[in-house]
């Protein structure tokens, strides 16, 4: 059935995200989020919970930290401010991709900014937090061949990244 969330389907859903204490963290508002199911484009615990649901389903999903943005890990690093281009306005909360010693790319999040140093860590801002999603499935469609090849959803006009 094409209205059921399954691998290789493009899913459109609205959500509200709260932490374990019920505090609002973010919401899609009136705009639905699109993702390619099975491609790892959203947190694993939410993706598993959406599997098999149908258009029109509205439900709550509790996602433990380990199945969301992961547990917090040590690894903060101080980077000289001079390592960033002058025109880049580095601010707490922003992320950037760094390159490891073997050339592997990995994301870092800025946690502190001074005139001389940028402190960044490998933890997403929501790492270590149990999450509660309120979800409504809006639409499910077949993914295009190009979306499947690229592993993510493309906009209405095609390839947009």
N, C-alpha and C positions, 0 to 999 in steps of 0.2 A: 504494500500500500504506500503511495507516494506521500501521504500526509503524516507518516510516522518517522520519528527521528531515528536514523540509522547511519552506519558508516557510509561515507561518500555522498551524503546529502548536505545541502546548504540549509542551515537552520537560522531562522530569524526569531529572536525572543526579546522580551522586555524583562528587566530585572530591577530589584532593589537589593542592595547588599548591606548587611548589618554585621557587627561583631557579636561575640558571645554574650555581651552585656546588652544587646539590643540597640546600640548606638549606630546611627546611619553613617555608612562609609561612602557609598556612592549609589547612583541610580541612573538607569538609562533614560528616565523621564518618558517623554512621548516617542523618543527615537528607539527603534529596535536595534539590537546588536545582531550582526551576521557572523557566522563562522562555519567552517567546513568540519562536519562531525567526523571524528576518528583521526584527525590530523594533528591533534595536540595543540590547537589554537586557543583553548581556554583551559582553566585549571582542571586537572584530572578528575577530582571528586565531583565537580559539577558536570563535566562531560559524561561521566558514567551514569549519573543520576538522570540526565536528560534522555539517555538511550531508551527507545521504545515508547516514549511519550508522543502524543498526537497534537496536531494543531488545535488550539483552544484550551488545552490543559493548563491549569494554573495550580501551582503547588509550592511548598517550602522544601529547601534542601539544606541540610546541615553538612558542612564540609570541614573536617578537622584540618588543622594547620598543615600537617604532613601531606594531605591530599589537595591543599590549596596552593599557597605560595611557599610552602616548605617551612621547616623549623629554622630558627635563627642559628647562624653559624658564626664563629669568630673569623676575623680576616680583614678588619679595617686597615686601610693603607692611607698614608699621607703622600700626596702628590704635589710637587711644587706648582704654584699658580702659573709659573712660566711655561709649564708643559701644555697649557691651553692657549689657543689663539686669543689675542687681546680683544677681538670683537665678540668673543663668546662671553655672555653674562652668566657665569656659573652661580647657581643658587641651590640651597638645600632642597632635597627632594627630587632634583633632576637626575636622570640616568645617562650613562654613556657606555660605550662598548670599549673595553680595553683588550690588549693583546697579551697573551701569556708568553712564557719563554719559548714554547714550542710553536708559537704562531696561532694558537687557538684563541678564538674570540669569546669573551665573557662579559656579562653586564655588571656594572657597579652603580650604586646609588650614592649621591652626595649627601653626607650627614652634617658637615660643618665646612664653613668657608671663612678664611681669614685673608688678609692682603697677601700673605706669603704662601699659604698652604690650603689645599683642598683635601678634606678627609672623605673617603668613600669606602663603602663596604659592599659585600656581595649579597646582602639581604634586600629583597624587595620590601618596600614599606609595610606590606601586609604579612610578611613572614612571621611565623610564630603565633598567628592569630587564628582562632577558630572562626569560621565564617557561616553566616546564614543568608541564603539567597531566597528571595521570593521571585518566582519565575512564571512567565506566561508565554507559551509557545504561540507565535504569530503566524509563521509560514514555514513550510518545508518544501524544498524543491530538489530536483536532480542537479548535481554539480556538473559544470561543463567539463569537457576534456582538458581545457587549459587550466581550470581551477584544480583539477585532480593532479595534473602534472606539476603545478607550482605549489600545491599543498595548502592553499588558502583561497578565500573568496575574492573575486574581482568585482569591481563596481559595475553599475548598470552599463557603462560605456565600454567595458572590457577591462583590459590589463591596466591597473592604476597604482603602480608602486615603483 
